[in-house]
Amino acid sequence: PLLTLQGHSGALTSATFSPNGERVLTASDDGTARLWDASSGKPLLTLQAHSFGLTSATFSPNGERVLTVSWEDTARLWDASSGKPLLTLQGHSNWVTSATFSPNSERVLTASDDGTARLWDASSGKPLLTLQGHSSGLNSATFSPNGERVLTASDDGTARLWDASSGKPLLTLQAHSKWVTSATFSPNG
């Protein structure tokens, strides 16, 4: 190993590089996210993120913000330079299972065990759309590479494709007899 990042007090749940490769972002079930220098392994910032353990943390595509998710019904946005909390995305009625930024960093997409996905304005935290149609909780939601579509995966055994501007359902992929735990786009969309 080149570096060991220590500081991982609970189990590490995710780790990712910043878009420019200069920092590493980790999430832990101790409720914190941490930013590290990717060259030295030196800790830079600790985000006292949530009262419950984090399930994931990710950078915005422009590297300016961090998005955290824990075992609660919110997602949180942070300034990636200062570690300052910026927004709490509230509106789901059950825990948020995944969260991601749009390719242009302007929107956030959350998926929840409440059976919905939601689109939010990443600057204001204002809810923009609620994607409803699944009959069970969602496990993941992701944007297409161009940001025009959303793909969701659900415990109802389906994956669904949505228009990211209108929230209109476009396709339902029904082939599984049990949960769909994740779905993703091909690199060219």
Secondary structure, 3 states (H helix, E strand, C coil): CCCCCCCCCCCEEEEEECCCCCEEEEEECCCEEEEEECCCCCEEEEEECCCCCEEEEEECCCCCEEEEEECCCEEEEEECCCCCEEEEEECCCCCEEEEEECCCCCEEEEEECCCCEEEEECCCCCEEEEECCCCCCEEEEEECCCCCEEEEEECCCEEEEEECCCCCEEEEEECCCCCCCCCCCCCCC
